[in-house]
Amino acid sequence: MSVFRKELATRASDPSNRRWLFVPYDQLTDAIGPLAREAAQSLGLVLVESAWKAARRPYHKQKLALVLANMRRFALEQAERGVAIKYVFTRDSYRAALAPLVQELGAIRVMQPAEYELRVDLQPLIASGGLQIIPHEGWLTTPEQFRASMKNPPWRMDAFYRHVRRATGVLMENGKPVGGKFSFDADNRQPWKGEPAAPIPPTFSIDPLKAEVGALIEKNFAPHPGVLHLEQLPCTLAEAETLWQWAKKNCLPLFGPYEDAMSTASRGLFHTRLSALMNLHRLLPARVVAEVEKMNLPLASKEGFIRQVLGWREFVRHVHEATQGFRKLPSSEVSCAKQVGDGGYARWAKKSWPVSSALRELDGGAKLAALGENTPLPPAYWGARSGLACLDHVVKTVWEEGYSHHITRLMVLANIATLLDVSPRELTDWFGAAYTDAYDWVVEPNVLGMGTFALGDFITTKPYISGAAYIHRMSDYCAHCAFDPKKNCPLTNLYWAKLARHEQTLAPNQRMKLALASMRKRPAGQRERDQKIFEQMRKRLIAGEVVTPENLPKSIS
């Protein structure tokens, strides 16, 4: 008998006369919902460990281990309290695993799942009454608050954030924002030069349960990419608490000024690394916001962090839910991929990722590209060397940890893909596979809406793209590169070529007028060279080749 099964068996309670609750993989807390209010001895809990879900995408091994280890630990915690546990192992969908339990136990409650994909999977059981939906109490805001903040799209996070701040009173005094303004984002853009020293994240012991999960991943999910670091994986509530206390002491005081900084010397700098645990609800977002608001912190750091959790995180989940993952947009017809994509895995691995057809209702997500992009994602995103130091460094950190902070995601990974006209759907699929904190409700708005501008101005006002200057200013990546950011970095040419190719579509956007005017002032020869460099970069990177100063066009005669 496995370590987990043996420990669960020693904590078993009589399952008779219980009210049963299905807890999805990302609701692993007893601080909200029925588990927080009802007596443990009256409750039964269903958890489903699905190999079908794990194999649906080429998920990072660290993501699989994080979810499974925390699910198993949560089951043991609840059994210890006296909650009856039915822990189901399946190679099928969630609804296939739950259907016989509904027949056995009667109707089972479930807090509204966060992921659209899981809601679709469960819908037949919900429609039949076998699953009874109750509100998800892990969110900080309501759909009513979202609708009250803005009447119609385009939707803007700042309007939602101001409304929620007023409604909740967070960082408010006498009806006005603390410090006189709602956002201190303009103060949070300092590069980091090595001082003050960046904190080193804590590591955690590898107990028998965690070791067993690691062995299972390496055996049953060996084709999955990424490096498994069990010592970097918080699993118990005590370990979640350790990470939170570390973040409060070591990260938050300096989070604000260096929020946008990037460095080879520190992968996370002063970012808290809490997102994966918050998305699993091992740390409650409500607790995190409440405690940060009370901390003695510089206001720019305090507000900047709270805006990420109370503002952007809540905003994107509302947008995703209101549009059914962008499948239902008010002004356009949306096509969906027929099946889930592999994010370019096959081009890198030279073999296809096996796709299960267990549920025909589950499509591969909305296919959107406001600028018409369709370039395949280069193998460089899976670890093949590109020759761009910034891209190669960030990709390396992602496949080693399943993590990089939000500016490297936006201004390196998404920026370079967007400059290359990479398919937004394929880039979204890659993010969904690569990161430990990735779920459809957060990945799709971030990549389709912000990272690639695939939604147009639906939730952001402009494309977040830049040439070499931004990366050079905010990081030390360029010091390790064969290209010089002031002389020959092709990212600058890609930027101007992007604007030129999509000038007609971007021209009505007021926030792009200055950039487009600057692009038009470039001499014709430079503009031709920009496009040639784009074509060469795209060709070489799709082929998995390294770009160098020697194999890109020098000039146009």
C-alpha positions as CSV (number, residue, x, y, z in Angstrom):
1,M,0.0,0.0,0.0
2,S,1.3,3.4,-0.9
3,V,2.3,6.0,1.8
4,F,-0.7,8.1,1.0
5,R,-3.3,5.3,1.0
6,K,-1.9,4.0,4.2
7,E,-2.0,7.4,6.0
8,L,-5.5,8.0,4.7
9,A,-6.7,4.6,5.9
10,T,-5.4,5.3,9.4
11,R,-7.5,8.4,9.5
12,A,-10.7,7.0,8.0
13,S,-14.1,7.9,9.5
14,D,-17.5,6.3,9.2
15,P,-18.9,7.7,5.9
16,S,-22.6,7.2,7.0
17,N,-25.0,10.1,7.3
18,R,-22.7,12.7,5.7
19,R,-23.4,15.6,3.4
20,W,-21.0,15.3,0.5
21,L,-18.9,17.9,-1.1
22,F,-16.7,17.6,-4.2
23,V,-13.6,19.8,-3.9
24,P,-11.9,20.6,-7.1
25,Y,-8.1,20.5,-7.4
26,D,-7.8,24.3,-6.8
27,Q,-10.1,24.7,-3.8
28,L,-7.8,23.1,-1.2
29,T,-8.9,24.9,2.0
30,D,-11.3,24.5,4.9
31,A,-11.4,28.2,5.6
32,I,-14.2,28.9,3.2
33,G,-17.4,27.1,2.1
34,P,-19.1,24.3,3.9
35,L,-15.8,23.0,5.3
36,A,-15.5,26.3,7.2
37,R,-19.0,26.2,8.7
38,E,-20.3,22.7,9.1
39,A,-19.2,20.1,11.6
40,A,-16.5,17.9,10.3
41,Q,-18.3,14.8,11.5
42,S,-21.3,15.7,9.3
43,L,-19.3,16.2,6.2
44,G,-18.0,13.9,3.4
45,L,-15.4,15.1,1.0
46,V,-14.7,13.8,-2.6
47,L,-11.4,14.5,-4.2
48,V,-10.6,13.3,-7.7
49,E,-7.0,12.7,-8.9
50,S,-7.3,12.5,-12.7
51,A,-4.6,11.1,-14.9
52,W,-6.7,12.2,-17.9
53,K,-6.4,15.8,-16.7
54,A,-2.7,15.6,-16.1
55,A,-2.1,14.1,-19.5
56,R,-4.3,16.6,-21.3
57,R,-1.4,19.0,-21.9
58,P,2.4,18.7,-21.6
59,Y,2.2,20.2,-18.1
60,H,5.4,21.0,-16.3
61,K,6.3,18.2,-13.9
62,Q,6.6,20.7,-11.1
63,K,2.9,21.8,-11.7
64,L,1.7,18.2,-11.6
65,A,3.7,17.5,-8.4
66,L,2.4,20.7,-6.8
67,V,-1.2,19.9,-7.4
68,L,-1.1,16.2,-6.5
69,A,1.0,16.7,-3.3
70,N,-1.3,19.5,-2.1
71,M,-4.4,17.5,-2.9
72,R,-3.2,14.5,-1.0
73,R,-2.0,16.5,1.9
74,F,-5.4,18.3,2.0
75,A,-7.2,15.0,2.1
76,L,-5.1,13.9,5.1
77,E,-5.8,17.2,6.9
78,Q,-9.5,16.9,6.5
79,A,-9.5,13.2,7.5
80,E,-7.6,14.2,10.6
81,R,-10.5,16.6,11.4
82,G,-13.0,13.8,11.1
83,V,-14.3,14.5,7.6
84,A,-15.1,11.3,5.7
85,I,-12.9,11.1,2.5
86,K,-13.5,9.5,-0.8
87,Y,-10.3,10.0,-2.8
88,V,-10.8,8.8,-6.3
89,F,-8.0,7.8,-8.7
90,T,-9.2,7.8,-12.4
91,R,-7.9,7.8,-15.9
92,D,-11.1,9.4,-17.1
93,S,-12.8,12.8,-16.8
94,Y,-14.1,14.3,-13.6
95,R,-17.7,13.7,-14.4
96,A,-17.0,10.1,-15.3
97,A,-15.4,9.7,-11.9
98,L,-18.2,11.5,-10.0
99,A,-21.2,9.9,-11.8
100,P,-21.1,6.6,-9.8
101,L,-20.6,8.5,-6.6
102,V,-23.7,10.6,-7.3
103,Q,-25.6,7.3,-7.7
104,E,-24.2,6.0,-4.5
105,L,-24.3,9.1,-2.3
106,G,-27.0,11.2,-3.8
107,A,-26.6,14.9,-4.8
108,I,-23.1,16.3,-4.1
109,R,-22.4,19.9,-3.6
110,V,-19.5,21.8,-5.2
111,M,-18.3,25.4,-5.0
112,Q,-18.5,26.9,-8.5
113,P,-15.3,25.7,-10.3
114,A,-12.9,28.5,-11.3
115,E,-11.8,26.8,-14.6
116,Y,-14.2,27.0,-17.5
117,E,-12.8,23.7,-18.7
118,L,-13.9,21.9,-15.5
119,R,-17.3,23.6,-15.5
120,V,-17.9,22.2,-19.0
121,D,-16.8,18.8,-18.0
122,L,-19.2,18.8,-15.0
123,Q,-22.2,20.4,-16.8
124,P,-24.2,17.2,-17.5
125,L,-24.0,16.3,-13.8
126,I,-25.0,19.8,-12.8
127,A,-27.9,19.8,-15.3
128,S,-29.2,16.5,-13.9
129,G,-29.0,17.8,-10.3
130,G,-26.4,15.3,-9.4
131,L,-24.0,18.1,-8.6
132,Q,-25.4,21.2,-6.8
133,I,-23.4,24.4,-7.5
134,I,-22.9,26.7,-4.5
135,P,-20.9,30.0,-4.7
136,H,-17.1,29.9,-4.8
137,E,-16.1,31.8,-1.6
138,G,-12.5,32.2,-2.5
139,W,-13.0,35.2,-4.7
140,L,-12.7,38.7,-3.3
141,T,-15.3,40.3,-5.5
142,T,-18.7,39.5,-7.1
143,P,-20.0,39.5,-10.7
144,E,-22.4,42.2,-9.5
145,Q,-19.4,44.4,-8.5
146,F,-17.8,43.8,-11.9
147,R,-20.9,44.7,-13.8
148,A,-21.4,47.8,-11.6
149,S,-17.9,49.0,-12.3
150,M,-18.4,49.2,-16.1
151,K,-21.5,48.9,-18.2
152,N,-20.2,47.5,-21.5
153,P,-16.9,46.4,-23.0
154,P,-14.2,47.5,-23.6
155,W,-13.5,46.6,-20.0
156,R,-10.7,48.3,-18.0
157,M,-9.0,47.0,-14.9
158,D,-8.5,50.5,-13.4
159,A,-12.2,51.3,-13.4
160,F,-13.0,47.9,-11.8
161,Y,-10.1,48.4,-9.3
162,R,-11.3,51.9,-8.2
163,H,-14.9,50.6,-7.8
164,V,-13.8,47.7,-5.7
165,R,-11.5,49.8,-3.6
166,R,-14.5,52.1,-2.8
167,A,-16.8,49.2,-2.2
168,T,-14.5,47.3,0.1
169,G,-12.8,50.2,1.8
170,V,-9.3,48.6,1.1
171,L,-6.7,51.3,1.3
172,M,-9.4,54.0,1.6
173,E,-9.7,56.8,4.2
174,N,-12.8,59.0,4.4
175,G,-13.9,57.8,1.0
176,K,-10.6,58.7,-0.7
177,P,-7.6,56.5,-1.6
178,V,-4.8,56.4,0.9
179,G,-2.0,58.6,-0.4
180,G,-4.3,60.6,-2.6
181,K,-4.4,58.3,-5.6
182,F,-5.5,54.8,-6.5
183,S,-2.3,53.7,-8.2
184,F,1.4,54.2,-7.6
185,D,2.4,52.2,-10.6
186,A,4.5,55.1,-12.0
187,D,6.7,54.9,-8.9
188,N,7.4,51.2,-9.4
189,R,9.7,51.1,-12.3
190,Q,13.3,51.0,-11.0
191,P,15.9,48.7,-12.5
192,W,17.7,46.5,-9.9
193,K,21.5,46.9,-9.9
194,G,22.3,44.2,-7.3
195,E,21.5,46.2,-4.2
196,P,19.7,45.8,-1.9
197,A,20.3,42.1,-1.9
198,A,17.5,40.0,-3.3
199,P,16.0,37.3,-1.0
200,I,16.6,33.6,-1.5
201,P,13.3,31.7,-1.5
202,P,12.9,29.1,1.2
203,T,13.2,25.3,0.6
204,F,11.1,22.6,2.2
205,S,11.7,19.1,3.5
206,I,10.8,16.1,1.3
207,D,8.5,14.0,3.4
208,P,7.4,10.5,2.4
209,L,4.2,11.8,0.8
210,K,6.0,14.4,-1.3
211,A,8.6,11.8,-2.3
212,E,5.9,9.4,-3.4
213,V,4.3,12.0,-5.6
214,G,7.7,12.8,-7.1
215,A,8.3,9.2,-7.9
216,L,4.8,8.9,-9.4
217,I,5.5,11.9,-11.7
218,E,8.8,10.6,-12.9
219,K,7.3,7.1,-13.6
220,N,3.8,7.8,-15.0
221,F,4.4,11.2,-16.5
222,A,8.0,10.9,-17.7
223,P,7.3,12.5,-21.1
224,H,6.2,15.7,-19.4
225,P,8.7,18.5,-19.7
226,G,10.4,20.5,-16.9
227,V,12.6,19.7,-13.9
228,L,11.1,18.4,-10.7
229,H,12.4,20.1,-7.6
230,L,10.5,18.7,-4.6
231,E,12.5,20.8,-2.2
232,Q,11.0,23.9,-3.8
233,L,7.4,22.6,-3.4
234,P,5.3,23.8,-0.5
235,C,2.8,21.1,0.4
236,T,1.7,21.3,4.0
237,L,-0.1,24.3,5.6
238,A,3.1,24.9,7.6
239,E,5.1,25.2,4.4
240,A,2.5,27.5,2.9
241,E,2.8,29.6,6.1
242,T,6.6,29.6,5.8
243,L,6.5,30.9,2.3
244,W,4.0,33.6,3.3
245,Q,6.1,34.8,6.3
246,W,9.2,34.8,4.1
247,A,7.4,36.9,1.5
248,K,6.1,39.4,4.1
249,K,9.5,39.9,5.7
250,N,11.8,39.7,2.7
251,C,9.9,40.7,-0.5
252,L,7.0,43.1,0.2
253,P,9.0,46.0,1.6
254,L,10.9,46.3,-1.7
255,F,8.3,44.8,-4.0
256,G,7.1,48.1,-5.4
257,P,10.2,49.9,-6.7
258,Y,11.6,46.7,-8.3
259,E,8.3,45.2,-9.4
260,D,9.3,45.6,-13.1
261,A,13.0,44.8,-12.8
262,M,14.6,41.7,-14.3
263,S,18.0,40.1,-13.6
264,T,20.1,37.1,-14.2
265,A,21.3,37.3,-10.6
266,S,17.8,36.7,-9.1
267,R,15.0,35.0,-10.9
268,G,12.2,36.3,-8.7
269,L,13.8,39.5,-7.1
270,F,11.2,40.8,-4.6
271,H,8.2,39.0,-6.1
272,T,6.5,36.8,-3.5
273,R,6.0,33.6,-5.5
274,L,2.6,33.2,-3.8
275,S,0.4,32.9,-7.0
276,A,0.5,29.1,-7.3
277,L,-0.6,28.6,-3.7
278,M,-3.2,31.3,-3.9
279,N,-4.6,29.7,-7.0
280,L,-4.9,26.4,-5.1
281,H,-6.3,28.3,-2.1
282,R,-3.7,26.9,0.1
283,L,-3.2,30.6,0.9
284,L,-6.4,32.6,0.8
285,P,-6.3,35.8,-1.3
286,A,-8.6,37.5,1.2
287,R,-6.1,36.8,4.0
288,V,-3.1,38.0,2.0
289,V,-4.8,41.3,1.0
290,A,-6.0,41.9,4.6
291,E,-2.6,41.3,6.1
292,V,-0.7,43.3,3.5
293,E,-3.1,46.3,4.1
294,K,-2.2,46.3,7.8
295,M,1.6,45.9,7.3
296,N,4.0,48.8,7.8
297,L,5.1,49.0,4.2
298,P,6.0,51.8,1.7
299,L,2.7,52.8,0.1
300,A,3.9,52.1,-3.4
301,S,4.8,48.5,-2.5
302,K,1.6,48.0,-0.5
303,E,-0.7,49.4,-3.2
304,G,1.2,47.7,-6.0
305,F,0.8,44.3,-4.4
306,I,-2.8,44.7,-3.5
307,R,-3.6,45.9,-7.0
308,Q,-2.2,42.7,-8.4
309,V,-4.5,40.6,-6.2
310,L,-7.6,42.6,-5.6
311,G,-7.4,44.4,-8.9
312,W,-5.9,42.4,-11.8
313,R,-6.4,38.9,-10.5
314,E,-10.1,39.5,-9.8
315,F,-10.6,41.5,-13.0
316,V,-9.3,38.8,-15.3
317,R,-11.4,36.0,-13.6
318,H,-14.6,38.1,-14.1
319,V,-13.7,38.8,-17.8
320,H,-13.0,35.2,-18.4
321,E,-16.2,34.0,-16.8
322,A,-18.4,36.6,-18.4
323,T,-17.1,35.7,-21.9
324,Q,-16.9,31.9,-21.4
325,G,-13.2,32.1,-21.9
326,F,-13.6,34.6,-24.8
327,R,-15.8,32.2,-26.7
328,K,-18.6,34.7,-26.5
329,L,-17.6,38.2,-27.4
330,P,-20.2,40.9,-28.0
331,S,-18.8,42.3,-31.2
332,S,-17.3,39.3,-33.1
333,E,-17.7,35.7,-34.0
334,V,-15.1,33.5,-32.3
335,S,-13.8,30.2,-33.6
336,C,-12.3,27.6,-31.2
337,A,-9.5,25.2,-31.7
338,K,-11.0,21.7,-32.2
339,Q,-8.7,20.2,-29.5
340,V,-6.3,21.4,-26.9
341,G,-3.0,22.6,-28.4
342,D,0.4,21.4,-27.3
343,G,2.0,24.9,-27.3
344,G,4.6,23.9,-29.9
345,Y,5.7,20.8,-28.0
346,A,5.8,18.6,-31.1
347,R,8.1,20.9,-33.0
348,W,10.6,20.8,-30.1
349,A,10.3,17.2,-29.1
350,K,10.0,15.9,-32.7
351,K,7.0,13.8,-31.6
352,S,3.3,14.6,-31.1
353,W,1.6,15.0,-27.8
354,P,-1.1,12.4,-27.4
355,V,-4.5,14.2,-27.2
356,S,-7.4,12.4,-25.5
357,S,-10.9,12.7,-27.1
358,A,-12.6,11.6,-23.9
359,L,-14.8,14.7,-23.9
360,R,-15.9,16.1,-27.2
361,E,-17.4,19.1,-25.5
362,L,-14.0,20.3,-24.4
363,D,-12.6,22.4,-27.3
364,G,-9.0,23.8,-27.4
365,G,-9.9,27.4,-26.5
366,A,-10.8,30.5,-28.3
367,K,-8.7,31.3,-31.4
368,L,-8.2,35.1,-31.5
369,A,-5.7,37.2,-33.3
370,A,-6.6,40.9,-33.7
371,L,-3.5,41.5,-35.7
372,G,-3.8,38.2,-37.7
373,E,-0.8,36.5,-36.3
374,N,-0.2,32.8,-37.1
375,T,3.6,32.1,-36.7
376,P,4.2,28.8,-35.0
377,L,5.8,29.1,-31.6
378,P,9.6,28.6,-31.9
379,P,11.3,25.6,-30.2
380,A,13.3,28.2,-28.2
381,Y,10.3,28.4,-25.9
382,W,10.9,24.8,-25.0
383,G,14.6,25.1,-24.4
384,A,16.3,25.2,-27.8
385,R,18.8,28.0,-27.8
386,S,17.7,31.2,-29.7
387,G,20.8,33.4,-29.4
388,L,18.7,36.1,-27.6
389,A,20.1,36.1,-24.0
390,C,16.9,37.5,-22.5
391,L,14.7,34.8,-24.1
392,D,17.1,32.0,-23.4
393,H,17.6,32.9,-19.8
394,V,13.9,33.3,-19.0
395,V,12.9,30.1,-20.8
396,K,15.6,28.2,-18.8
397,T,14.2,29.5,-15.5
398,V,10.7,28.5,-16.5
399,W,11.6,24.9,-17.4
400,E,13.7,24.6,-14.2
401,E,11.1,26.1,-11.9
402,G,7.7,26.4,-13.5
403,Y,8.0,30.1,-12.6
404,S,9.1,33.5,-13.6
405,H,7.7,36.8,-12.5
406,H,5.1,38.8,-14.4
407,I,7.4,41.2,-16.2
408,T,9.5,38.5,-17.7
409,R,6.2,36.8,-18.8
410,L,4.9,40.0,-20.4
411,M,8.0,41.9,-21.7
412,V,10.2,39.0,-22.6
413,L,8.2,35.9,-23.4
414,A,5.0,37.5,-24.7
415,N,6.7,40.5,-26.2
416,I,9.1,38.5,-28.3
417,A,6.4,36.1,-29.4
418,T,4.1,39.0,-30.4
419,L,6.9,40.8,-32.3
420,L,7.4,37.5,-34.3
421,D,3.6,37.3,-35.0
422,V,3.3,34.1,-33.1
423,S,-0.2,32.6,-32.9
424,P,-1.7,33.9,-29.7
425,R,-3.5,30.6,-29.1
426,E,-0.3,28.6,-29.4
427,L,1.5,31.0,-27.0
428,T,-1.5,30.7,-24.6
429,D,-1.3,26.9,-24.7
430,W,2.4,27.1,-23.9
431,F,1.9,29.3,-20.9
432,G,-0.8,26.9,-19.7
433,A,1.6,24.0,-19.8
434,A,4.8,25.8,-18.5
435,Y,3.7,27.5,-15.3
436,T,2.8,26.1,-11.9
437,D,0.2,28.8,-11.4
438,A,-1.5,28.4,-14.8
439,Y,-5.3,27.9,-15.0
440,D,-7.5,28.9,-17.9
441,W,-9.2,31.8,-16.1
442,V,-5.8,33.5,-15.5
443,V,-3.7,32.4,-18.4
444,E,-6.1,33.2,-21.2
445,P,-6.9,36.9,-20.2
446,N,-3.2,37.5,-19.5
447,V,-1.9,36.1,-22.8
448,L,-4.8,36.7,-25.2
449,G,-5.8,40.0,-23.6
450,M,-2.6,41.6,-22.4
451,G,0.5,39.7,-23.6
452,T,-0.4,39.5,-27.3
453,F,-3.2,42.0,-27.8
454,A,-5.1,39.2,-29.5
455,L,-8.4,40.7,-28.2
456,G,-7.6,44.1,-29.5
457,D,-8.6,46.8,-27.0
458,F,-11.2,44.6,-25.2
459,I,-9.3,44.6,-21.9
460,T,-6.2,46.6,-22.6
461,T,-5.6,49.9,-24.3
462,K,-2.6,49.0,-26.5
463,P,-0.2,46.2,-27.4
464,Y,2.5,45.7,-24.7
465,I,5.5,45.5,-27.1
466,S,8.9,47.0,-27.0
467,G,12.3,46.8,-28.7
468,A,15.7,46.4,-27.0
469,A,15.6,49.6,-25.0
470,Y,13.1,48.5,-22.4
471,I,14.8,45.2,-21.7
472,H,18.2,46.9,-21.6
473,R,16.8,49.5,-19.1
474,M,15.1,47.1,-16.8
475,S,17.5,44.1,-16.8
476,D,21.1,43.0,-17.1
477,Y,20.2,40.4,-19.8
478,C,21.9,42.4,-22.6
479,A,25.3,42.2,-20.9
480,H,25.3,38.4,-21.6
481,C,24.2,38.6,-25.2
482,A,26.0,38.5,-28.5
483,F,23.8,41.5,-29.6
484,D,24.3,45.1,-28.5
485,P,21.0,46.7,-27.5
486,K,22.1,50.1,-28.8
487,K,23.6,48.9,-32.1
488,N,22.3,45.6,-33.5
489,C,19.7,43.9,-31.2
490,P,17.1,42.6,-33.6
491,L,14.3,43.1,-31.1
492,T,14.4,46.8,-32.0
493,N,14.0,46.0,-35.7
494,L,11.2,43.5,-34.9
495,Y,9.4,46.3,-33.0
496,W,9.5,48.7,-35.9
497,A,8.6,45.9,-38.4
498,K,5.6,45.0,-36.2
499,L,4.3,48.5,-36.3
500,A,4.8,48.8,-40.0
501,R,3.0,45.5,-40.8
502,H,0.1,46.3,-38.6
503,E,0.0,50.1,-39.1
504,Q,-3.5,50.1,-40.6
505,T,-5.0,48.1,-37.7
506,L,-3.2,50.1,-35.0
507,A,-3.7,53.5,-36.5
508,P,-7.0,54.3,-34.8
509,N,-5.5,53.5,-31.4
510,Q,-4.7,56.9,-29.7
511,R,-2.0,55.4,-27.5
512,M,-0.1,54.1,-30.6
513,K,0.0,57.4,-32.5
514,L,3.4,58.6,-31.3
515,A,5.0,55.2,-31.9
516,L,3.5,54.9,-35.4
517,A,4.6,58.5,-36.2
518,S,8.2,57.5,-35.2
519,M,8.0,54.4,-37.3
520,R,6.9,56.4,-40.4
521,K,10.0,58.7,-40.0
522,R,12.4,55.8,-40.4
523,P,14.1,55.9,-43.8
524,A,12.7,53.5,-46.4
525,G,15.9,51.4,-46.3
526,Q,15.7,51.0,-42.5
527,R,12.1,49.9,-42.7
528,E,12.9,47.4,-45.4
529,R,15.8,46.0,-43.3
530,D,13.4,45.8,-40.3
531,Q,11.1,43.6,-42.3
532,K,14.0,41.4,-43.7
533,I,15.3,40.9,-40.1
534,F,11.8,39.9,-39.0
535,E,11.5,37.4,-41.9
536,Q,15.0,35.9,-41.1
537,M,14.4,35.8,-37.4
538,R,11.0,34.1,-37.8
539,K,12.5,31.6,-40.3
540,R,15.5,30.7,-38.2
541,L,13.7,30.5,-34.9
542,I,10.9,28.3,-36.3
543,A,13.5,26.0,-37.6
544,G,15.1,25.8,-34.1
545,E,18.3,27.7,-35.3
546,V,20.3,30.2,-33.3
547,V,20.3,33.8,-34.5
548,T,23.6,35.7,-34.4
549,P,24.8,39.1,-35.6
550,E,26.4,37.3,-38.5
551,N,23.3,35.6,-39.9
552,L,21.0,38.5,-39.9
553,P,20.8,41.2,-42.7
554,K,23.3,44.0,-42.2
555,S,21.9,46.7,-44.4
556,I,19.7,47.2,-47.5
557,S,21.6,48.8,-50.4
